[in-house]
Amino acid sequence: MKDTQILSTFQEGAPDPVGSARPRSLVFDACKLGVVLRSVLFVEAVVAVAALFGVLSALEWLNRFSLFTGGALPATLFWLIAACSLKKLLARLGGVAQQVAGVLLGALAGLYGCAVLSLVGWLDPAPWLASAASGALLAAVLVVALVLRARGQMPADTAARLGELQSRIRPHFLFNTLNTAIALVRAEPAKAETLLEDLSDLFRHALTERRKAVTLADEIALAQRYLAIEQVRFGERIEVEWALDPAASAAMLPPLLLQPLVENAVRHGVEPSAAGAQIRISTQRRGDMVVIKVTNTVPAGPGAPGQGEALANVRNRLKLLHDVQGQFQSGLRDGVYQVRIEVPV
């Protein structure tokens, strides 16, 4: 092991050089399920309100709402499909150009919806100009809302990341690990070297990881390094079981998401118990979803405080990446605490 390895871990956390190239990205992503659901609900809400004008009865409103929906729903789906299909092309444009493109696609979607109603004979004459203007206006509102939502996520993502790092790199964990390594230096130098290498890798990932998402396989490897350190510290008090599905390895997670869950299992399961605890990490692919479970036995009596903050942090970061497709559940049952995560493949 190189003498400067641990020191370089902290040096590698320096910011990128000024002027480094940053790839352009989408200011709105119509391929996400959450965007699809919000867009459809928004347009239908606007249509429902618009159908109220000039009606004298609920039945008349329902007929008009059905007529408007017959054009608005296909137009909305047209806009979503077009924006999703052109995702790579839109990503090459600047932010303003992407927004303009979204509005123009909205005008085309309005014309498409008008054409659908005209072909079935529900509009005569067809209001082409009004349909294009309505589609462009609704698309503009949607694009602005999605852009503002994306911008709102940026500080939230930063705050979540800072909180996650603060909860992850606990000083007493570092000091305990170093003390364990010092105790092993003379008796078992090879084990002490392996322990320090795992610690170096752990901190390198924690301080230098800047990607928005990493694979589940990367997160598993990091959690294995962490548990390798803890197994040296706690010995027979910690029992770890892995049940990993290779088909789930490509699922994407926010970086440094799994390790805090494993750390919680050690902190609330192993540390308070003289007899130790069992920790089980499993992954399984079920169709288009991947299920991740982290469980640990819990000693009888009150647990150590502070677990809720770390879990809330994980839940928020998962929502930022996967929106409504990411599911997070946690709870204690029959002396076993379980965290269950579902993410799309």
N, C-alpha and C positions, 0 to 999 in steps of 0.2 A: 504494500500500500504506500502510495506516495505521501511524503510528509506534509505536502501543501494541499492535500485533497479536501480536507474539511474547510480550510480557509478559502479555497477557490469556490466552494459552495456559496459562500456569502458574496464573494466578488462577482459571481455570475449573475447575481440578482440586480446588477446595475441596469439603468434604463437604456433603451435602444439609442444608438447614436442619432444626433439631430439630423433630420433630413432623410432618414431611412425611408425607403419606399413602403407604402402601405397599400394593399390591394383594395380596390373598390368593392363595395358590398351593396346589397339591396336595401333601400330605405323602407320598402314594404315587401312582404313575402306572402303571396296569395296561395302558396302551396300548403300552408299549415292549416290543420283542421280547425284550430281556434279562429283563424282569420275567416275561413269559410262560414263557420257558424255565426260569427258576429256580423259578417256582411249580409247574409241572408236575413237574419233577424232585424237588422237595421233597415234594410230596404222594405221588408214586409211591414215594419212599424210605420214607415213613411207612407206606404201605400194605404194602410188602414186609416191613417189620419186624413189623407187626401180624399179618400172615398166618403168621408163624412160630409163634405161640402155639398149642400143642396139636396140632401136626402130627407125624406119625411118619415121614414119608418126603418126598423131594423132589417126587414126583408130587403128593402131597396138598397140599404147600405151593404148587405151581404152580397147582393147581385153585382153591385158596382165593385166591391172589393175583389170578388172572384174574377171579374173582367180585368181589372188592373193587375191582379196577380198573374193572370194568364200571359201578360206581356212582361211584367217586371221580373218574375222568377226566372224565365229562360234568359232574359237579358243579364241578370246577375250572374247566373251560372256561366254564360258566355264570357263575361268579364273575368271571372275567376279562372276559368280554363285557359283563356288567352294569356292572362298575366302569369299564370303558372307555367304554361308552355314556353313563354318567352323569357323565363327567369334568367337564363344564362346571358341572353342578349341584353336584357335590362341592366344586369349587373355591370356591364361594360360602360354604361352611361353614368354621367354625373348625377348628383342627387336631384337637382332641379329638372334635368332632362327625364329622369325616371318618373317624377311626379307629373310632368306634362304628358308623357306617354300613357300614364295611368288614366288621365282625364280623357285623352283621345280615344283610348280603348273603351271608356265609358260612353262616349258619343256613339261609337260603333255598336256597342251593346244596346243602346237605346234604339238605334235603327233596326237592329236585329229583333228586339222585342216587338216593335211596331210592325215589322214584316210578318211575324208570327200571327199577330192578331188580324192583320189585313188578309192573310192567306186563308184564314178560317172564316172570313166574312164578318168579323166582329167590329171592324172599324171601316167606316165608309163616309167621307174620305179619310185616308190615313194621315195623321198629323206628324209627318216626317220631321219637320224642323223642331217641333215641340218635344218629340221623343228624343232626338239627338241632344237637345239642350238639357232635358231632364236627366238623361243618362250621364252626360258630362258633369252636371252639378252633383249628382249623387256620388259619382266616382271621385270627384274632387273632395267631397266631405269624407269619404272612406279613406282616401289616400292621406289626407291631413291627419285624420284620427290615428291611422296606423303609424305614420311618421312620429306623431307626438307620443304614441305609446312606446315606440322603439326608443325614442330619446329619454322617455321617463324610466325605461329599464336600465339605461346606462349608469346613472348614479346609484340606482338600487343594486345593480350587479356589482359595482365597485364597493359599496358598503357591505354587501353580503360577503364578498371576497375578503375584505379586510377583517370582518368579524370571524370568518372561517379560519383565517390564518392565525388570528389571536387565540382562538379556541384550540387550534391544532398544535401549535408549537408552545406547549406549556413549559415554563421554566423548570418545574420540578421533574418533568419527564426527561428533559435534557440532562439535568444534574444527576438523577438516579441512574441513567444509562451510562454516563461518564464514570460514576463511582463504581458501577458494576464492571466496566472495562478495566478500571484501575485495579480492582480486586483480582481480575483474571490475568493481568499482564505477566505475572511471574509464574502462576500455577498453570495456566492454559493460554499461552500467548497467541496460538492460532485462533482460538475462540474469541479472544479479545480483539484481534485484528478484524475478524469477520463481523463482530458486533459494531466496530467503528465504521467499517465500510457500509453496513446497512444504515447506520445513523447518517452518514454522509449522503447516501443516495436519497434518504427520506427528506433531509433538509434541502437538498438540491432541487427536488421536485416541488417542495413547498414554496421555495423562494423564487424559482425561475419559471414555473409553469404559467404561460400566458395565453394558451389556446382557449378558445371559447368552449370546446368540447374535446374529449378524449374517448378512446375506446374502453369498453368494460375490461378488456384484457389488461390495459395499462393500469386501471384502477385496482384490479386484482393483484397485479405484481407489486404495486406500492403497498397494499394492505398486507401482503405476505412478508414484505421487508419489516413492516412495523411489528407484526406478530412474532417474527423471528427474534426481534430485540426483546419483546416482552416475555417470550418463552425462556430466554436466558436469565432474565431478572426473576421470574416467578417460578421457574422450574416445573415441578409436578403439579403446582397449584393451578396451572392453566392447561386446559385440554382443548385443542383446536381441531375441528373437522371441516373439510372442504368437500363440497359436492358441486362441481362445476360442469356446465354444459358447454362444450366447444362451440355449438351453434349459436350461443348467445354472446360470444366474445366481441362481435363487431358492433354491438349496441353502443350508442353514444351517451356519455354522461358529462356533466360539468366537471372540470378537473378538481381533484382533491375532495370528491364527494363521499366515496366509500370509506376512506380511512377514518374520518371522524366518527362514523358509526361503529367501526371496530374499536376505536379508542374508547368510546362510551361503554362498549361491552366489557372492556377490561376495567375501566374505572368504576363501573357500578356493579359488575359481577365478580371480578377477581379480587380487586383491592380490598373490599370490605369483608371478605370471607376468608377465614383461616384455612378452610378446606379447599378454597379455590372455586373455579367455575368452569363450565363447558361453554365453548363458543362455536357456533356453526354458521358458515357462510355458504349459501347455495345460489346457483344461477340456473335458470331454465328458460328455454325458448318455447313459447306457446303461440304458434301461428305467426302473426306479425308483431307480437309483443314479447318482451323479455321480463321475467320476474326475478327479482333479486331479494334475498332474505338474509338478514343478519339477526341471529338469536343468541341469547345468553341466559344461563340460569342466574337467578337473583337470590341472595341470602335472605333469610327471614328478618323482619324488622325494617325500620326506615332506611331508605337508600340515600346515597350521597346526593346533595343538591346540585342543581345546575344543568341537568340533562336536557331540560326543555329548550334552552336557548340554542344548543347545538343542533337539535332536531329541527327547530324552526328555521335555522339557517339552511340546513340541507333541503327542507321542503321549499323554501323560497328560491333557491338556486335551481332546483329541479323544475319549478314552474317557469322560471325565466327562459330555460332552454326548450322545454317541451310543451309549455302551455297546458291545455286541457288534456293532452295525451299522456302526460306524466302523472302517475298516481303515487301517493305516499301515505302509508298507514303505519301506526305504531301502537303498541299496547302491551300490557302485562296480563298473562293468563297462566294460572296453575304454576306459579313460580318461574315462568320463562318469559323474558321480555323479547319481543319480536319487532323488527322494523321490516316492512315489506314495500318494495318499490317496483313499479311497472313503467317501462319505457318502450317506445316503438323501436323496431329494428332499423 
